[in-house]
Amino acid sequence: MDAFGDLFRGMRAQGSLFGNTILSPPWALHFVDGAPLTLCTVIGGSGWIVPEHRPPEQLRAGETVIVRGPAPFTFVDEVGTPAEPITCGEHCATPDQGGTRYRIGWNDACGDPGEGATTLIVGAYPVRGEISRRLLDALPVVLRVGSDGGTDAVRGHLAAEVAADTPGQQVVLDRLLDWMLVCAVREYFDRPGGEPPAWYAAQRDPVVGDALRLLHAEPAAPWKVSSLADRTGVSRSTLAKRFSDLVGEPPLTYLTRWRMTLAADLLVERETSTVAEIARAVGYTDAFAFSVAFKRIRGVSPSEFRRTGTGVPERSAGPILRPPGTVQPPVPAPPPVVGARS
């Protein structure tokens, strides 16, 4: 598996939350469920995404955004709309219960929505594990893709499935969301003039791409730079320099960091396995050496991580996840969304 595909291994949707509605202005939806990822697709009409502490972004028909949580965000017909935000979250009630219909399989298409109406599909995406977080860290707060591209076909299937009430709907929606997420992220990274993460761009290199595929396919193998160079058909010095130049760190440093990411998830998932067994699963014959490497990368020992499920963020992972030299500009606060829904 390639590096990009491997990061999606821990990001399969399961029991994802979907909604489909036709909105007549003025309207405002405030998403507060804190989902790690929320996908919004406009089938018709337009609106504005207003993330917390970030500028608003207009979303037109056919466009999709993926908003990285857990901060709340608002979707409105116009910035400064007079509509009072309707709270949308995992436990919303139906309208006759005094709430909104933001839940699996609802469809609010009732009669003629009138001129200027917007048809919106929303999916809250659950994300679990350290492998998933590695990809999340490479994404912007708002990832936006246009109406032409790999998401077109998926969008049509989503619209049809959300509007239906058929057996197996949840399974179909989850898999469609997986498909939509992969297509949207790949399209975002591949866009002209884009700045994809270093590891993503490096996959296109014939030498480093092969090396990355080998490290992800066989992370527990006893890799050395020389053996990796032999498998990729270049000299040791060529591989070491090319890998460091494109990925941002040496191949064995990258491998160690990836092994610790895999180990972090295994420590949580395999509750009955010993630290020594986890160490062997990620390529360490010496449990002590594994523990030292894990604490150096994660900030806590394997046992402490298993007990708490948390560690110190990887401070040196920046070159892998973001292009070197990227600076996050200061962002003005968005205009408030106030008023009452008509």
C-alpha positions as CSV (number, residue, x, y, z in Angstrom):
1,M,0.0,0.0,0.0
2,D,1.2,3.5,-0.7
3,A,1.8,6.1,2.0
4,F,-1.4,8.0,1.1
5,G,-3.6,5.0,1.1
6,D,-2.1,3.6,4.3
7,L,-3.2,6.7,6.2
8,F,-6.8,6.1,5.3
9,R,-6.6,2.6,6.9
10,G,-7.8,4.0,10.2
11,M,-10.4,6.4,8.7
12,R,-13.2,4.2,7.6
13,A,-16.6,5.7,8.3
14,Q,-18.8,3.7,10.6
15,G,-22.2,4.9,11.7
16,S,-21.5,8.3,10.1
17,L,-24.1,11.0,10.4
18,F,-25.8,12.2,7.3
19,G,-28.3,14.9,6.5
20,N,-29.9,16.2,3.3
21,T,-32.1,19.3,3.2
22,I,-33.5,22.0,0.9
23,L,-33.1,25.4,2.5
24,S,-34.9,28.6,1.6
25,P,-33.2,31.8,2.6
26,P,-32.6,33.2,5.1
27,W,-31.1,30.2,6.9
28,A,-28.2,29.3,9.2
29,L,-27.0,25.9,10.4
30,H,-24.6,25.8,13.3
31,F,-22.7,22.5,13.6
32,V,-21.6,21.8,17.1
33,D,-21.1,18.0,17.4
34,G,-17.3,18.4,17.3
35,A,-16.8,15.7,14.5
36,P,-13.1,15.4,13.5
37,L,-14.2,15.8,9.9
38,T,-17.4,17.1,8.5
39,L,-18.2,16.9,4.8
40,C,-20.5,19.5,3.2
41,T,-21.6,19.2,-0.5
42,V,-24.0,21.7,-2.2
43,I,-26.1,19.9,-4.8
44,G,-27.9,23.1,-5.9
45,G,-27.8,26.8,-4.9
46,S,-25.0,28.2,-2.7
47,G,-24.0,29.2,0.8
48,W,-21.2,30.3,3.0
49,I,-19.1,28.1,5.4
50,V,-18.1,30.2,8.5
51,P,-15.5,28.3,10.5
52,E,-14.6,29.4,14.0
53,H,-11.9,32.1,14.0
54,R,-11.4,31.9,10.2
55,P,-12.8,33.9,7.3
56,P,-16.0,32.8,5.6
57,E,-15.8,30.9,2.3
58,Q,-18.5,30.7,-0.3
59,L,-19.7,27.3,-1.5
60,R,-21.4,27.1,-4.9
61,A,-23.4,24.3,-6.5
62,G,-21.3,21.1,-7.0
63,E,-18.6,22.3,-4.6
64,T,-17.5,20.3,-1.5
65,V,-15.7,21.3,1.7
66,I,-14.3,19.1,4.4
67,V,-14.1,21.0,7.7
68,R,-11.6,19.7,10.3
69,G,-12.9,19.7,13.8
70,P,-13.5,19.7,16.6
71,A,-14.3,23.5,16.6
72,P,-17.9,24.3,15.6
73,F,-18.7,26.0,12.3
74,T,-21.8,27.6,10.6
75,F,-23.3,27.2,7.2
76,V,-25.4,30.2,6.1
77,D,-27.1,31.6,3.1
78,E,-25.3,34.9,3.3
79,V,-22.6,36.3,5.7
80,G,-24.5,38.4,8.2
81,T,-27.8,36.6,7.5
82,P,-30.8,37.6,9.7
83,A,-31.5,33.9,10.3
84,E,-31.0,32.5,13.8
85,P,-28.6,29.6,13.7
86,I,-30.2,26.2,14.1
87,T,-28.0,23.9,16.2
88,C,-27.1,20.8,14.3
89,G,-25.4,17.9,16.1
90,E,-25.5,14.2,16.7
91,H,-28.4,14.2,19.0
92,C,-30.8,16.6,17.2
93,A,-34.5,15.8,17.5
94,T,-37.0,15.9,14.6
95,P,-38.9,19.2,14.0
96,D,-42.1,17.9,15.7
97,Q,-39.9,17.3,18.8
98,G,-38.7,20.8,18.8
99,G,-35.4,20.2,17.1
100,T,-33.8,19.8,13.6
101,R,-33.5,16.9,11.3
102,Y,-29.8,16.2,11.3
103,R,-29.6,12.5,11.4
104,I,-29.3,9.4,9.2
105,G,-31.5,9.4,6.1
106,W,-33.6,12.5,6.6
107,N,-34.8,14.5,3.5
108,D,-36.4,17.9,3.9
109,A,-37.6,18.3,0.3
110,C,-41.2,19.3,0.9
111,G,-43.0,21.1,-2.0
112,D,-41.5,23.9,-4.0
113,P,-38.5,25.4,-2.1
114,G,-38.8,28.6,-4.1
115,E,-36.2,30.8,-5.8
116,G,-32.7,30.9,-4.3
117,A,-33.1,27.6,-2.4
118,T,-30.0,25.5,-1.6
119,T,-29.8,21.7,-1.5
120,L,-27.2,20.6,1.0
121,I,-25.7,17.2,2.0
122,V,-23.8,17.0,5.2
123,G,-21.8,14.0,6.6
124,A,-20.1,13.9,10.0
125,Y,-17.0,11.7,9.7
126,P,-15.8,9.8,12.8
127,V,-12.0,9.5,12.9
128,R,-10.1,7.2,15.4
129,G,-6.5,6.3,16.1
130,E,-3.0,7.8,15.6
131,I,-2.8,6.7,11.9
132,S,-5.9,8.9,11.2
133,R,-4.4,11.8,13.2
134,R,-1.3,11.7,11.0
135,L,-3.5,12.5,8.0
136,L,-5.7,15.0,9.8
137,D,-2.5,17.0,10.7
138,A,-1.8,17.3,7.0
139,L,-5.2,18.9,6.2
140,P,-6.2,22.5,6.4
141,V,-9.1,23.6,8.6
142,V,-11.2,24.0,5.5
143,L,-10.4,21.8,2.5
144,R,-12.3,22.8,-0.6
145,V,-12.7,21.1,-4.0
146,G,-14.5,22.4,-7.1
147,S,-17.5,21.0,-9.0
148,D,-15.5,19.3,-11.7
149,G,-13.3,16.4,-10.7
150,G,-13.2,13.0,-9.1
151,T,-16.0,13.9,-6.6
152,D,-18.7,14.3,-9.3
153,A,-19.7,10.7,-9.5
154,V,-19.7,10.2,-5.8
155,R,-21.9,13.3,-5.2
156,G,-24.6,11.9,-7.4
157,H,-24.7,8.6,-5.5
158,L,-24.8,10.5,-2.2
159,A,-27.7,12.6,-3.3
160,A,-29.7,9.5,-4.4
161,E,-28.9,7.4,-1.3
162,V,-29.5,10.0,1.3
163,A,-32.9,10.7,-0.1
164,A,-33.8,7.0,0.0
165,D,-35.0,4.9,2.9
166,T,-33.8,1.4,2.1
167,P,-32.2,-1.5,3.9
168,G,-28.4,-1.2,4.3
169,Q,-28.5,2.5,3.8
170,Q,-26.0,3.2,6.6
171,V,-23.4,0.8,5.1
172,V,-23.8,2.4,1.6
173,L,-23.5,5.9,3.1
174,D,-20.4,5.0,5.0
175,R,-18.7,3.6,2.0
176,L,-19.7,6.5,-0.2
177,L,-18.3,8.9,2.4
178,D,-15.0,7.0,2.4
179,W,-14.9,7.3,-1.4
180,M,-15.8,11.0,-1.3
181,L,-13.2,11.7,1.4
182,V,-10.3,10.0,-0.6
183,C,-11.3,11.7,-3.8
184,A,-11.6,15.1,-2.2
185,V,-8.3,15.0,-0.4
186,R,-6.5,13.6,-3.4
187,E,-8.0,16.3,-5.6
188,Y,-7.0,19.0,-3.1
189,F,-3.4,17.8,-2.9
190,D,-3.2,17.5,-6.8
191,R,-4.7,20.9,-7.6
192,P,-2.5,23.2,-9.8
193,G,-0.3,25.4,-7.6
194,G,-1.1,23.4,-4.5
195,E,1.2,22.6,-1.6
196,P,0.7,19.0,-0.7
197,P,2.5,17.4,2.2
198,A,6.1,16.5,1.4
199,W,5.4,12.7,1.8
200,Y,2.5,13.0,-0.7
201,A,4.5,14.8,-3.4
202,A,7.4,12.4,-2.8
203,Q,5.3,9.4,-3.8
204,R,5.5,10.6,-7.5
205,D,9.3,10.3,-7.5
206,P,10.3,6.9,-9.1
207,V,12.9,6.2,-6.4
208,V,11.5,7.7,-3.2
209,G,8.0,6.6,-4.2
210,D,9.1,3.0,-4.4
211,A,11.0,3.4,-1.0
212,L,7.8,4.7,0.7
213,R,5.7,1.9,-0.7
214,L,8.2,-0.6,0.6
215,L,8.3,0.9,4.1
216,H,4.5,1.0,4.3
217,A,4.1,-2.5,2.9
218,E,6.7,-4.0,5.2
219,P,7.1,-1.7,8.2
220,A,8.4,-4.6,10.5
221,A,11.1,-5.7,8.1
222,P,14.7,-5.2,9.3
223,W,15.3,-2.3,6.9
224,K,18.7,-0.6,6.5
225,V,19.4,2.2,4.0
226,S,21.5,-0.2,2.0
227,S,18.7,-2.9,1.8
228,L,16.1,-0.2,0.9
229,A,18.5,1.1,-1.8
230,D,19.0,-2.4,-3.2
231,R,15.2,-2.8,-3.5
232,T,14.8,0.5,-5.2
233,G,17.7,0.0,-7.6
234,V,19.9,3.0,-6.6
235,S,23.0,3.5,-4.5
236,R,22.7,4.0,-0.8
237,S,23.9,7.7,-1.0
238,T,21.5,8.5,-3.8
239,L,18.5,7.1,-1.9
240,A,19.5,8.8,1.4
241,K,19.9,12.2,-0.2
242,R,16.8,12.0,-2.5
243,F,14.6,10.8,0.3
244,S,15.8,13.5,2.7
245,D,15.4,16.2,0.1
246,L,11.8,15.2,-0.8
247,V,10.4,13.9,2.4
248,G,12.2,16.1,4.8
249,E,14.0,13.5,6.9
250,P,16.1,10.4,6.4
251,P,14.4,7.1,5.4
252,L,15.0,5.3,8.7
253,T,13.9,8.3,10.7
254,Y,10.6,8.3,8.7
255,L,10.3,4.5,9.3
256,T,10.8,4.9,13.1
257,R,8.1,7.6,13.2
258,W,5.7,5.4,11.2
259,R,6.4,2.4,13.3
260,M,5.6,4.4,16.5
261,T,2.3,5.5,14.9
262,L,1.4,1.9,14.1
263,A,2.5,0.9,17.6
264,A,0.3,3.6,19.3
265,D,-2.8,2.2,17.6
266,L,-1.8,-1.4,18.4
267,L,-1.3,-0.5,22.1
268,V,-4.9,0.6,22.3
269,E,-6.5,-2.0,20.0
270,R,-4.6,-5.1,21.4
271,E,-5.3,-4.7,25.0
272,T,-4.1,-8.2,25.9
273,S,-0.8,-8.0,24.0
274,T,2.3,-7.2,25.9
275,V,4.6,-4.3,25.1
276,A,7.2,-6.9,23.8
277,E,4.6,-8.4,21.5
278,I,3.7,-4.9,20.1
279,A,7.4,-4.2,19.7
280,R,7.8,-7.3,17.6
281,A,4.8,-6.5,15.5
282,V,6.4,-3.2,14.4
283,G,9.9,-4.6,13.8
284,Y,11.7,-4.5,17.2
285,T,13.2,-7.7,18.7
286,D,14.2,-5.7,21.8
287,A,11.3,-4.4,23.9
288,F,13.6,-1.9,25.7
289,A,14.9,-0.4,22.4
290,F,11.2,-0.1,21.3
291,S,10.2,1.6,24.5
292,V,13.1,4.1,24.3
293,A,12.1,4.9,20.7
294,F,8.4,5.2,21.5
295,K,9.0,7.6,24.4
296,R,11.4,9.7,22.3
297,I,8.7,10.1,19.6
298,R,5.5,10.1,21.6
299,G,6.7,11.7,24.8
300,V,5.5,8.9,27.1
301,S,6.3,5.2,27.6
302,P,4.2,2.6,25.8
303,S,2.6,1.5,29.1
304,E,1.7,5.1,29.9
305,F,0.3,5.7,26.4
306,R,-1.8,2.5,26.7
307,R,-3.1,3.7,30.1
308,T,-4.0,7.2,29.0
309,G,-4.4,6.9,25.2
310,T,-2.5,10.2,24.8
311,G,1.0,11.4,24.3
312,V,3.0,14.6,23.5
313,P,2.4,15.7,19.9
314,E,5.4,14.9,17.6
315,R,7.2,18.2,17.5
316,S,9.6,17.1,14.7
317,A,6.9,15.7,12.4
318,G,6.4,19.0,10.6
319,P,8.6,18.4,7.6
320,I,6.7,15.1,6.9
321,L,3.2,16.6,7.2
322,R,3.6,20.1,5.8
323,P,5.8,21.6,3.1
324,P,8.9,23.1,4.6
325,G,8.7,26.9,5.0
326,T,4.9,27.0,5.2
327,V,3.8,29.7,7.5
328,Q,0.2,30.0,8.8
329,P,-0.9,33.6,8.2
330,P,-3.0,35.4,10.9
331,V,-6.7,35.0,10.3
332,P,-9.3,37.6,11.0
333,A,-12.3,36.7,13.1
334,P,-15.4,36.0,10.9
335,P,-18.4,38.2,11.0
336,P,-21.0,37.2,13.5
337,V,-24.1,35.2,12.4
338,V,-27.0,36.7,14.2
339,G,-30.8,37.2,13.9
340,A,-33.8,35.0,13.7
341,R,-34.7,32.4,11.1
342,S,-37.8,33.3,9.1
